[in-house]
Amino acid sequence: MLGFEKWCKQNKGEYLYDKENSCQKGTFPEIEIFNEEICWCDIMTYYLLHIANYQYHSSIHPYKGEVYIKD
């Protein structure tokens, strides 16, 4: 998460997780690819696949998230 938070700041955003209310807050990073409605899931997936070089592995069923791996 530290790498993701740093990357957000480098792109004029800030990731804040409100643990007490179990929700994500902050400002989205300014990434050209996201010029329409986005969510934190989109941003995190983009970061994992295109910045941190992870690969999609599978979904957790019933759907409760996705698993990404790094070789």
Secondary structure, DSSP 8 states (H G I E B T S, - for coil): -HHHHHHHHHTT-EEEEETTTTEEEEE----TT--S---HHHHHHHIIIIIS--EEEEE-TTTS-EEEE--
